């Protein structure tokens, strides 16, 4: 009888886990990458990861890259890290802290909301950031999106 209790308990935990997984993926919005660089036509995941971990600091045309990020605790930042970089926010923060404290790179510029992200993308040549799909219509033509 004890074996059946454990089996049912494990099945229930597995079922609950699946429900939570599907519920959390249903609320995700697509994250759009915005770049103020007219020469860039595409960006792959490894380049994106190199840029956002501050290992790549210049575009192919030699222009300085300015990385813009939302607060580490924001929902959009979490979705960006997982969807686009394939890391959790705390992993990205650990990488950034290590690079900044070792003097290998500067910290990214933190922005407080989507409006500020779009404004800084527009006004900072070579800037890269991420935008929730809800704001895609607010992006000016000067910003290349992926």
Contact map, one row per residue, 1 for C-alpha under 8 A:
11111000000000000000000000000000000000000000000000000000000000000000000000000000000000000000000000000000000000000000000000000000000000000000000000
11111100000000000000000000000000000000000000000000000000000000000000000000000000000000000000000000000000000000000000000000000000000000000000000000
11111110000000000000000000000000000000000000000000000000000000000000000000000000000000000000000000000000000000000000000000000000000000000000000000
11111111000000000000000000000000000000000000000000000000000000000000000000000000000000000000000000000000000000000000000000000000000000000000000000
11111111100000000000000000000000000000000000000000000000000000000000000000000000000000000000000000000000000000000000000000000000000000000000000000
01111111110000000000000000000000000000000000000000000000000000000000000000000000000000000000000000000000000000000000000000000000000000000000000000
00111111111000000000000000000000000000000000000000000000000000000000000000000000000000000000000000000000000000000000000000000000000000000000000000
00011111111100000000000000000000000000000000000000000000000000000000000000000000000000000000000000000000000000000000000000000000000000000000000000
00001111111110000000000000000000000000000000000000000000000000000000000000000000000000000000000000000000000000000000000000000000000000000000000000
00000111111111000000000000000000000000000000000000000000000000000000000000000000000000000000000000000000000000000000000000000000000000000000000000
00000011111111100000000000000000000000000000000000000000000000000000000000000000000000000000000000000000000000000000000000000000000000000000000000
00000001111111110000000000000000000000000000000000000000000000000000000000000000000000000000000000000000000000000000000000000000000000000000000000
00000000111111111000000000000000000000000000000000000000000000000000000000000000000000000000000000000000000000000000000000000000000000000000000000
00000000011111111100000000000000000000000000000000000000000000000000000000000000000000000000000000000000000000000000000000000000000000000000000000
00000000001111111110000000000000000000000000000000000000000000000000000000000000000000000000000000000000000000000000000000000000000000000000000000
00000000000111111111000000000000000000000000000000000000000000000000000000000000000000000000000000000000000000000000000000000000000000000000000000
00000000000011111111100000000000000000000000000000000000000000000000000000000000000000000000000000000000000000000000000000000000000000000000000000
00000000000001111111110000000000000000000000000000000000000000000000000000000000000000000000000000000000000000000000000000000000000000000000000000
00000000000000111111111000000000000000000000000000000000000000000000000000000000000000000000000000000000000000000000000000000000000000000000000000
00000000000000011111111100000000000000000000000000000000000000000000000000000000000000000000000000000000000000000000000000000000000000000000000000
00000000000000001111111110000000000000000000000000000000000000000000000000000000000000000000000000000000000000000000000000000000000000000000000000
00000000000000000111111111000000000000000000000000000000000000000000000000000000000000000000000000000000000000000000000000000000000000000000000000
00000000000000000011111111100000000000000000000000000000000000000000000000000000000000000000000000000000000000000000000000000000000000000000000000
00000000000000000001111111110000000000000000000000000000000000000000000000000000000000000000000000000000000000000000000000000000000000000000000000
00000000000000000000111111110000000000000000000000000000000000000000000000000000000000000000000000000000000000000000000000000000000000000000000000
00000000000000000000011111110000000000000000000000000000000000000000000000000000000000000000000000000000000000000000000000000000000000000000000000
00000000000000000000001111111000000000000000000000000000000000000000000000000000000000000000000000000000000000000000000000000000000000000000000000
00000000000000000000000111111100000000000000000000000000000000000000000000000010000000000000000000000000000000000000000000000000000000000000000000
00000000000000000000000000111110000000000000000000000000000000000000000000000010000000000000000000000000000000000000000000000000000110000000000000
00000000000000000000000000011111000000000000000000000000000000000000000000000000000000000000000000000000000000000000000000000000000110000000000000
00000000000000000000000000001111100000000000000000000000000000000000000000010011001100000000000000000000000000000000000000000000011110000000000000
00000000000000000000000000000111110000000000000000000000000000000000000000000000000000000000000000000000000000000000000000000000011110010000000011
00000000000000000000000000000011111000000000000000000000000000000000000000000000000000000000000000000000000000000000000000000001111000000000000011
00000000000000000000000000000001111100000000000000000000000000000000000000000000000000000000000000000000000000000000000010000001111000000000001111
00000000000000000000000000000000111110000000000000000000000000000000000000000000000000000000000000000000000000000000000010000111100000000000001110
00000000000000000000000000000000011111000000000000000000000000000000000000000000000000000000000000000000000000000000000011011111000000000000011100
00000000000000000000000000000000001111110000000000000000000000000000000000000000000000000000000000000000000000000000000000001110000000000000001100
00000000000000000000000000000000000111111000000000000000000000000000000000000000000000000000000000000000000000000000000000000000000000000000011100
00000000000000000000000000000000000011111000000000000000000010000000000000000000000000000000000000000000000000000000000000000000000000000000000000
00000000000000000000000000000000000011111110000000000000000000000000000000000000000000000000000000000000000000000000000000000000000000000000000100
00000000000000000000000000000000000001111110000000000000000000000000000000000000000000000000000000000000000000000000000000000000000000000000000000
00000000000000000000000000000000000000011111000000000000000000000000000000000000000000000000000000000000000000000000000000000000000000000000000001
00000000000000000000000000000000000000011111101100000000000000000000000000000000000000000000000000000000000000000000000000000000000000000000000001
00000000000000000000000000000000000000000111111100000000000000000000000000000000000000000000000000000000000000000000000000000000000000000000000000
00000000000000000000000000000000000000000011111110000000000000000000000000000000000110000000000000000000000000000000000000000000000000000000000000
00000000000000000000000000000000000000000001111111000000000000000000000000000000000000000000000000000000000000000000000000000000000000000000000000
00000000000000000000000000000000000000000011111111100001000000000000000000000000000000000000000000000000000000000000000000000000000000000000000000
00000000000000000000000000000000000000000011111111110000000000000000000000000000000110000000000000000000000000000000000000000000000000000000000000
00000000000000000000000000000000000000000000111111111000000000000000000000000000000010000000000000000000000000000000000000000000000000000000000000
00000000000000000000000000000000000000000000011111111111000000000000000000000000000000000000000000000000000000000000000000000000000000000000000000
00000000000000000000000000000000000000000000001111111111100000001010000000000000000000000000000000000000000000000000000000000000000000000000000000
00000000000000000000000000000000000000000000000111111110000000000010000000000000000000000000000000000000000000000000000000000000000000000000000000
00000000000000000000000000000000000000000000000011111111000000000000000000000000000000000001001100000000000000000000000000000000000000000000000000
00000000000000000000000000000000000000000000000001111111100000000000000000000000000000000000000100100000111100000000000000000000000000000000000000
00000000000000000000000000000000000000000000000001111111100000000000000000000000000000000000000000000000100000000000000000000000000000000000000000
00000000000000000000000000000000000000000000001001101111111000001000000000000000000000000000000000000000000000000000000000000000000000000000000000
00000000000000000000000000000000000000000000000000100111111000011100000000000000000000000000000000000000000000000000000000000000000000000000000000
00000000000000000000000000000000000000000000000000000001111111111000000000000000000000000000000000000000000000000000000000000000000000000000000000
00000000000000000000000000000000000000000000000000000001111111111000000000000000000000000000000000000000000000000000000000000100000000000000000000
00000000000000000000000000000000000000000000000000000000011111100000000000000000000000000000000000000000000000000000000000000000000000000000000000
00000000000000000000000000000000000000100000000000000000011111100000000000000000000000000000000000000000000000000000000000000000000000000000000000
00000000000000000000000000000000000000000000000000000000011111110000000000000000000000000000000000000000000000000000000000000000000000000000000000
00000000000000000000000000000000000000000000000000000000011111111000000000000000000000000000000000000000000000000000000000000100000000000000000000
00000000000000000000000000000000000000000000000000000000111001111100000000000000000000000000000000000000000000000000000000000100000000000000000000
00000000000000000000000000000000000000000000000000100001111000111110000000000000000000000000000000000000000000000000000000000111000000000000000000
00000000000000000000000000000000000000000000000000000000100000011111000000000000000000000000000000000000000110000000000000011111000000000000000000
00000000000000000000000000000000000000000000000000110000000000001111100000000000000000000000000000000000000110000000000000000011100000000000000000
00000000000000000000000000000000000000000000000000000000000000000111110000000000000000000000000000000000000111100000100110000011110000000000000000
00000000000000000000000000000000000000000000000000000000000000000011111000001000000000000000000000000000000111100000100000000000110000000000000000
00000000000000000000000000000000000000000000000000000000000000000001111101011000000000000000000000000000000001111000100000000000000000000000000000
00000000000000000000000000000000000000000000000000000000000000000000111111001000000000000000000000000000000001110000000000000000000000000000000000
00000000000000000000000000000000000000000000000000000000000000000000011111001100000000001100100000000000000000000000000000000000000000000000000000
00000000000000000000000000000000000000000000000000000000000000000000001111101100000000000000000000000000000000000000000000000000000000000000000000
00000000000000000000000000000000000000000000000000000000000000000000011111111100000000000000000000000000000000000000000000000000000000000000000000
00000000000000000000000000000000000000000000000000000000000000000000000011111110000000000000000000000000000000000000000000000000000000000000000000
00000000000000000000000000000010000000000000000000000000000000000000010001111111000000000000000000000000000000000000000000000000001100000000000000
00000000000000000000000000000000000000000000000000000000000000000000111111111111100000001000000000000000000000000000000000000000000000000000000000
00000000000000000000000000000000000000000000000000000000000000000000000111111111110000011000000000000000000000000000000000000000000000000000000000
00000000000000000000000000011010000000000000000000000000000000000000000000111111111100000000000000000000000000000000000000000000000000000000000000
00000000000000000000000000000010000000000000000000000000000000000000000000011111111110000000000000000000000000000000000000000000010000000000000000
00000000000000000000000000000000000000000000000000000000000000000000000000001111111111111001000000000000000000000000000000000000000000000000000000
00000000000000000000000000000000000000000000000000000000000000000000000000000111111111111000000000000000000000000000000000000000000000000000000000
00000000000000000000000000000010000000000000000000000000000000000000000000000011111111000000000000000000000000000000000000000000000000000000000000
00000000000000000000000000000010000000000000100100000000000000000000000000000011111111000000000000000000000000000000000000000000000000000000000000
00000000000000000000000000000000000000000000100110000000000000000000000000000001111111100000000000000000000000000000000000000000000000000000000000
00000000000000000000000000000000000000000000000000000000000000000000000000000000111111110000000000000000000000000000000000000000000000000000000000
00000000000000000000000000000000000000000000000000000000000000000000000000000000110011111011000000000000000000000000000000000000000000000000000000
00000000000000000000000000000000000000000000000000000000000000000000000000000100110001111111000000000000000000000000000000000000000000000000000000
00000000000000000000000000000000000000000000000000000000000000000000000100001100110000111111100000000000000000000000000000000000000000000000000000
00000000000000000000000000000000000000000000000000000000000000000000000100000000000000011111110000000000000000000000000000000000000000000000000000
00000000000000000000000000000000000000000000000000000000000000000000000000000000000000111111111000000000000000000000000000000000000000000000000000
00000000000000000000000000000000000000000000000000001000000000000000000000000000100000111111111100000000000000000000000000000000000000000000000000
00000000000000000000000000000000000000000000000000000000000000000000000100000000000000001111111110000000000000000000000000000000000000000000000000
00000000000000000000000000000000000000000000000000000000000000000000000000000000000000000111111111000000000000000000000000000000000000000000000000
00000000000000000000000000000000000000000000000000001000000000000000000000000000000000000011111111100000000000000000000000000000000000000000000000
00000000000000000000000000000000000000000000000000001100000000000000000000000000000000000001111111110000001000000000000000000000000000000000000000
00000000000000000000000000000000000000000000000000000000000000000000000000000000000000000000111111111000001000000000000000000000000000000000000000
00000000000000000000000000000000000000000000000000000000000000000000000000000000000000000000011111111100000000000000000000000000000000000000000000
00000000000000000000000000000000000000000000000000000100000000000000000000000000000000000000001111111111110000000000000000000000000000000000000000
00000000000000000000000000000000000000000000000000000000000000000000000000000000000000000000000111111111111000000000000000000000000000000000000000
00000000000000000000000000000000000000000000000000000000000000000000000000000000000000000000000011111111000000000000000000000000000000000000000000
00000000000000000000000000000000000000000000000000000000000000000000000000000000000000000000000001111111100000000000000000000000000000000000000000
00000000000000000000000000000000000000000000000000000000000000000000000000000000000000000000000000111111110000000000000000000000000000000000000000
00000000000000000000000000000000000000000000000000000000000000000000000000000000000000000000000000111111110000000000000000000000000000000000000000
00000000000000000000000000000000000000000000000000000110000000000000000000000000000000000000000000110111111000000000000000000000000000000000000000
00000000000000000000000000000000000000000000000000000100000000000000000000000000000000000000000000110011111100000000000000000000000000000000000000
00000000000000000000000000000000000000000000000000000100000000000000000000000000000000000000000110010000111110000000000000000000000000000000000000
00000000000000000000000000000000000000000000000000000100000000000111100000000000000000000000000000000000011111000000000000000000000000000000000000
00000000000000000000000000000000000000000000000000000000000000000111100000000000000000000000000000000000001111100000000000000000000000000000000000
00000000000000000000000000000000000000000000000000000000000000000001111000000000000000000000000000000000000111110000000000000000000000000000000000
00000000000000000000000000000000000000000000000000000000000000000001111000000000000000000000000000000000000011111101100000000000000000000000000000
00000000000000000000000000000000000000000000000000000000000000000000011000000000000000000000000000000000000001111101100000000000000000000000000000
00000000000000000000000000000000000000000000000000000000000000000000010000000000000000000000000000000000000000111111100000000000000000000000000000
00000000000000000000000000000000000000000000000000000000000000000000000000000000000000000000000000000000000000111111110000000000001100100000000000
00000000000000000000000000000000000000000000000000000000000000000000000000000000000000000000000000000000000000001111111000000000000000000000000000
00000000000000000000000000000000000000000000000000000000000000000000000000000000000000000000000000000000000000111111111100000000000000000000000000
00000000000000000000000000000000000000000000000000000000000000000001110000000000000000000000000000000000000000111111111110000000111000000000000000
00000000000000000000000000000000000000000000000000000000000000000000000000000000000000000000000000000000000000000111111111000000001000000110000000
00000000000000000000000000000000000000000000000000000000000000000000000000000000000000000000000000000000000000000011111111100000000000000000000000
00000000000000000000000000000000000000000000000000000000000000000001000000000000000000000000000000000000000000000001111111110010000000000000000000
00000000000000000000000000000000011100000000000000000000000000000001000000000000000000000000000000000000000000000000111111111011100000000000001000
00000000000000000000000000000000000100000000000000000000000000000000000000000000000000000000000000000000000000000000011111111000000000000001011000
00000000000000000000000000000000000000000000000000000000000000000000000000000000000000000000000000000000000000000000001111111000000000000000000000
00000000000000000000000000000000000100000000000000000000000000000100000000000000000000000000000000000000000000000000000111111110000000000000000000
00000000000000000000000000000000000110000000000000000000000000000100000000000000000000000000000000000000000000000000000011111110000000000000000000
00000000000000000000000000000000001110000000000000000000001000111100000000000000000000000000000000000000000000000000000000011111000000000000000000
00000000000000000000000000000000001110000000000000000000000000001111000000000000000000000000000000000000000000000000000110011111100000000000000000
00000000000000000000000000000000111100000000000000000000000000001111000000000000000000000000000000000000000000000000000010000111110000000000000000
00000000000000000000000000000000111000000000000000000000000000000011100000000000000000000000000000000000000000000000100010000011111000000000000000
00000000000000000000000000000011110000000000000000000000000000000001100000000001000000000000000000000000000000000000100000000001111100000000000000
00000000000000000000000000000011110000000000000000000000000000000000000000010000000000000000000000000000000000000100110000000000111110110000000000
00000000000000000000000000001111000000000000000000000000000000000000000000010000000000000000000000000000000000000100000000000000011111110000000000
00000000000000000000000000001111000000000000000000000000000000000000000000000000000000000000000000000000000000000000000000000000001111110000000000
00000000000000000000000000000000000000000000000000000000000000000000000000000000000000000000000000000000000000000000000000000000000111111000000000
00000000000000000000000000000000000000000000000000000000000000000000000000000000000000000000000000000000000000000100000000000000001111111110000000
00000000000000000000000000000001000000000000000000000000000000000000000000000000000000000000000000000000000000000000000000000000001111111110000000
00000000000000000000000000000000000000000000000000000000000000000000000000000000000000000000000000000000000000000000000000000000000001111110000000
00000000000000000000000000000000000000000000000000000000000000000000000000000000000000000000000000000000000000000000010000000000000000111111000000
00000000000000000000000000000000000000000000000000000000000000000000000000000000000000000000000000000000000000000000010000000000000000111111101000
00000000000000000000000000000000000000000000000000000000000000000000000000000000000000000000000000000000000000000000000001000000000000000111111000
00000000000000000000000000000000000000000000000000000000000000000000000000000000000000000000000000000000000000000000000000000000000000000011111100
00000000000000000000000000000000000101000000000000000000000000000000000000000000000000000000000000000000000000000000000001000000000000000001111100
00000000000000000000000000000000011111000000000000000000000000000000000000000000000000000000000000000000000000000000000011000000000000000011111110
00000000000000000000000000000000011111010000000000000000000000000000000000000000000000000000000000000000000000000000000000000000000000000000111111
00000000000000000000000000000001111000000000000000000000000000000000000000000000000000000000000000000000000000000000000000000000000000000000001111
00000000000000000000000000000001110000000110000000000000000000000000000000000000000000000000000000000000000000000000000000000000000000000000000111
